[in-house]
Amino acid sequence: MDVNIKLKNLRVKLRQNSKEIMKDVLQRHVPNISLKDKSKKEICVFCASDANLTKEHVLPKWVFENCTKRFFVTDINDSEQTYNKTTIPACADCNNDLLGNVEKYIISVLESIDLSATFFNLEEIQNIIRWLEIIEYKFQMLEIRRKFLKSKKLENSSYFRNIPISIMRATIDYSPNKAVSQIRLAQKRVTTKSKINNENSLIIFKTKNESFYFFHHLNDFIFLELPKYKVALFYFYSKEFENNEIAKDEAMKIITSVYES
């Protein structure tokens, strides 16, 4: 398997079909835009095909160790969602062939490294970045699909019923246009081949923790702690750094604040 061919094919598919995918997002999920054909099938979020659709996990099952009870909580309405049920539509080809082989590659890279003795090479670093950016795109597509149901934080929360959660993020001023623009930005990341300017934005730690840990902020950063491989990854989606040490210092401030809270 040549993972670079799989990644190229994924980039090409997404680039060629991005307009159709965004059209579907607007019609199906953005308020005040009516879907002309209510019976229209879901489509693959990578190639826009409506054939042989499967459920693609936003976080691959091996990442959360196939545990069906692990969950995360949204910061908008405190709702819990298990990783196992956190899926988006993808055709069998994109899911099993392209994304599946990218994940097999990432697993092989993580399994073969001992951070006490060596480090990832530049190609491996760039491919880890590409994989994390695919996860970000999947989260963007998830959040525009997930509907706000109720909140412990907001009074009269029924007013917001069925509005996509991504539109309710305070950081984007409750604007549908900004939610959609962030999806387009995530698409652009995935379809951009070179990651040379992003290499310092990925911080890789050796970890001795025994439990999987994850947190994520859309269009900002992601943290994954993978005890099986004794590796933790922190990646800034939207920031570039002069060197990795500056990025590491900023990442550690965020990690510390999250752990302390």
C-alpha positions as CSV (number, residue, x, y, z in Angstrom):
1,M,0.0,0.0,0.0
2,D,1.3,3.4,-1.0
3,V,-0.5,5.8,1.5
4,N,0.5,8.8,-0.6
5,I,-1.6,7.5,-3.5
6,K,-4.6,7.0,-1.2
7,L,-4.2,10.5,0.2
8,K,-3.9,11.9,-3.3
9,N,-7.0,10.1,-4.4
10,L,-8.9,11.4,-1.3
11,R,-7.7,15.0,-2.1
12,V,-8.8,14.7,-5.7
13,K,-12.2,13.3,-4.8
14,L,-12.9,16.0,-2.2
15,R,-11.6,18.8,-4.5
16,Q,-13.7,17.7,-7.5
17,N,-16.9,17.3,-5.4
18,S,-16.5,20.1,-2.8
19,K,-19.2,22.3,-4.5
20,E,-21.8,19.5,-4.5
21,I,-20.9,18.6,-0.9
22,M,-21.4,22.2,0.2
23,K,-24.6,22.5,-1.7
24,D,-25.9,19.5,0.2
25,V,-24.8,21.0,3.5
26,L,-26.6,24.3,2.8
27,Q,-29.8,22.7,1.6
28,R,-29.9,20.0,4.2
29,H,-28.6,21.5,7.4
30,V,-28.6,25.3,7.3
31,P,-31.7,27.1,8.7
32,N,-33.9,29.1,6.3
33,I,-32.7,27.2,3.2
34,S,-35.4,24.7,2.2
35,L,-34.5,21.4,0.7
36,K,-36.5,21.0,-2.4
37,D,-36.5,17.2,-2.4
38,K,-37.1,16.0,1.1
39,S,-36.5,12.4,0.0
40,K,-33.0,13.2,-1.3
41,K,-30.5,10.6,-0.1
42,E,-27.6,11.5,2.1
43,I,-24.2,11.7,0.3
44,C,-20.6,10.8,1.0
45,V,-18.9,13.8,2.6
46,F,-15.8,13.1,0.6
47,C,-17.0,12.3,-2.9
48,A,-20.7,13.2,-2.9
49,S,-21.8,9.7,-4.0
50,D,-25.1,8.5,-2.6
51,A,-24.3,4.9,-3.4
52,N,-23.1,2.2,-0.9
53,L,-23.1,4.7,2.0
54,T,-21.5,3.6,5.3
55,K,-21.1,5.1,8.7
56,E,-17.6,6.6,9.0
57,H,-16.4,7.2,12.6
58,V,-15.2,10.7,13.1
59,L,-12.6,9.3,15.5
60,P,-11.5,5.9,14.3
61,K,-12.5,3.1,16.6
62,W,-8.9,2.0,17.2
63,V,-8.2,5.5,18.6
64,F,-10.7,5.2,21.4
65,E,-9.8,1.5,21.8
66,N,-13.2,0.3,20.5
67,C,-14.8,1.2,23.8
68,T,-18.5,1.7,23.3
69,K,-18.9,3.5,26.6
70,R,-16.4,6.3,26.0
71,F,-18.1,9.6,25.4
72,F,-17.5,13.4,25.0
73,V,-19.6,16.3,26.1
74,T,-20.3,19.3,23.8
75,D,-19.5,22.7,25.4
76,I,-22.7,24.2,24.1
77,N,-25.5,22.2,25.6
78,D,-23.7,19.7,27.8
79,S,-25.0,16.7,25.8
80,E,-23.1,13.5,25.9
81,Q,-22.3,11.5,22.8
82,T,-20.3,8.2,22.6
83,Y,-17.5,8.1,20.2
84,N,-18.9,4.8,18.8
85,K,-22.0,6.5,17.6
86,T,-20.2,9.6,16.3
87,T,-20.4,9.0,12.6
88,I,-20.9,10.8,9.3
89,P,-21.9,9.3,5.9
90,A,-19.2,8.1,3.6
91,C,-19.3,5.7,0.7
92,A,-17.8,2.3,1.0
93,D,-14.9,3.2,-1.3
94,C,-13.9,6.4,0.6
95,N,-14.4,4.7,4.0
96,N,-12.8,1.3,3.5
97,D,-10.3,1.9,0.8
98,L,-9.1,5.5,1.2
99,L,-9.7,6.3,4.8
100,G,-9.2,2.7,6.0
101,N,-5.8,2.5,4.4
102,V,-4.7,5.9,5.7
103,E,-5.6,4.7,9.2
104,K,-3.7,1.4,8.7
105,Y,-0.7,3.5,7.7
106,I,-1.0,5.7,10.8
107,I,-1.3,2.6,13.0
108,S,1.9,1.1,11.5
109,V,3.8,4.4,12.0
110,L,2.7,4.6,15.6
111,E,3.5,0.9,16.3
112,S,7.0,1.2,14.8
113,I,8.2,4.2,16.8
114,D,9.9,4.3,20.2
115,L,10.2,7.9,21.1
116,S,12.9,7.0,23.7
117,A,15.2,6.0,20.8
118,T,14.1,7.7,17.6
119,F,11.6,10.0,16.0
120,F,9.2,10.2,13.1
121,N,10.7,11.3,9.7
122,L,9.4,14.3,7.8
123,E,7.1,12.3,5.6
124,E,5.5,10.5,8.6
125,I,5.0,13.9,10.3
126,Q,3.3,15.4,7.3
127,N,1.1,12.3,6.9
128,I,0.1,12.5,10.6
129,I,-0.8,16.1,10.0
130,R,-2.9,15.1,7.0
131,W,-4.7,12.5,9.1
132,L,-5.5,14.9,11.9
133,E,-6.8,17.4,9.3
134,I,-9.1,14.7,7.9
135,I,-10.4,14.3,11.5
136,E,-11.0,18.0,11.7
137,Y,-13.0,18.0,8.5
138,K,-15.1,15.1,9.8
139,F,-15.8,17.0,13.0
140,Q,-16.9,20.0,11.0
141,M,-19.3,17.9,9.0
142,L,-20.5,16.2,12.2
143,E,-21.3,19.5,13.9
144,I,-23.3,21.0,11.1
145,R,-25.4,17.8,11.1
146,R,-25.9,17.5,14.9
147,K,-29.0,19.4,16.1
148,F,-29.3,21.4,19.3
149,L,-31.9,19.8,21.4
150,K,-31.8,21.3,24.9
151,S,-29.4,23.0,27.3
152,K,-28.7,23.2,31.0
153,K,-27.0,26.5,30.3
154,L,-29.6,28.4,28.3
155,E,-33.1,29.4,29.4
156,N,-35.9,28.9,26.8
157,S,-33.5,26.5,25.0
158,S,-36.4,25.1,23.0
159,Y,-36.1,28.2,20.8
160,F,-32.9,26.8,19.4
161,R,-34.3,23.3,18.8
162,N,-32.9,21.6,15.7
163,I,-30.4,24.4,14.9
164,P,-27.1,22.8,14.0
165,I,-24.7,22.9,17.0
166,S,-21.9,24.3,14.8
167,I,-24.0,27.4,14.2
168,M,-24.4,28.0,17.9
169,R,-20.7,28.1,18.7
170,A,-20.0,31.5,20.4
171,T,-16.7,31.7,18.6
172,I,-18.4,32.1,15.3
173,D,-21.1,34.6,16.5
174,Y,-24.0,32.2,15.8
175,S,-23.5,32.8,12.1
176,P,-24.5,30.1,9.6
177,N,-22.2,31.7,7.0
178,K,-19.2,31.4,9.3
179,A,-20.0,27.8,10.2
180,V,-20.1,27.0,6.5
181,S,-16.9,29.0,5.8
182,Q,-15.1,26.9,8.5
183,I,-16.2,23.7,6.7
184,R,-14.8,25.1,3.4
185,L,-11.5,25.9,5.3
186,A,-11.3,22.4,6.6
187,Q,-11.9,21.1,3.1
188,K,-9.1,23.3,1.8
189,R,-6.7,21.9,4.4
190,V,-7.5,18.3,3.4
191,T,-7.1,19.1,-0.3
192,T,-3.8,20.9,0.1
193,K,-0.9,18.5,-0.4
194,S,2.1,20.3,1.1
195,K,2.3,20.5,4.9
196,I,5.8,22.0,5.1
197,N,4.5,25.2,6.7
198,N,2.6,23.2,9.3
199,E,5.3,20.9,10.6
200,N,6.0,23.0,13.6
201,S,2.3,23.1,14.5
202,L,2.4,19.3,15.4
203,I,3.8,18.5,18.8
204,I,4.5,14.9,19.6
205,F,4.9,13.8,23.2
206,K,6.0,10.5,24.8
207,T,3.3,9.6,27.3
208,K,3.2,7.0,30.2
209,N,-0.5,7.6,30.9
210,E,-2.6,4.5,30.7
211,S,-5.9,6.0,29.6
212,F,-7.0,7.4,26.2
213,Y,-7.7,11.1,26.3
214,F,-9.0,13.5,23.8
215,F,-10.1,17.1,23.4
216,H,-10.7,19.2,20.4
217,H,-11.7,22.8,19.5
218,L,-13.0,23.3,16.0
219,N,-10.7,25.1,13.6
220,D,-8.2,25.6,16.4
221,F,-6.5,22.5,17.9
222,I,-6.8,18.8,18.7
223,F,-5.2,16.6,21.4
224,L,-5.0,12.8,21.3
225,E,-3.4,10.7,23.9
226,L,-2.9,7.1,22.7
227,P,-1.6,5.0,25.6
228,K,-1.3,1.8,23.4
229,Y,1.4,3.5,21.4
230,K,2.8,5.7,24.3
231,V,2.3,8.7,22.1
232,A,0.3,11.9,22.5
233,L,-0.4,14.3,19.6
234,F,-1.3,18.0,19.7
235,Y,-1.9,19.9,16.5
236,F,-2.8,23.5,15.8
237,Y,-5.0,23.7,12.8
238,S,-4.9,27.4,12.2
239,K,-1.5,28.5,13.5
240,E,2.0,28.3,12.1
241,F,5.1,28.6,14.4
242,E,8.7,29.7,13.9
243,N,9.8,26.6,15.7
244,N,8.4,23.6,17.5
245,E,9.4,24.8,20.9
246,I,7.2,27.8,20.7
247,A,4.3,25.6,19.6
248,K,5.1,23.2,22.4
249,D,5.0,25.9,25.1
250,E,1.6,27.1,23.8
251,A,0.2,23.6,23.6
252,M,1.4,22.8,27.2
253,K,-0.5,25.8,28.5
254,I,-3.7,24.6,26.9
255,I,-3.1,20.9,28.0
256,T,-2.4,22.0,31.6
257,S,-5.6,24.2,31.7
258,V,-7.7,21.4,30.4
259,Y,-6.3,18.7,32.8
260,E,-6.6,21.1,35.8
261,S,-10.3,21.8,34.9
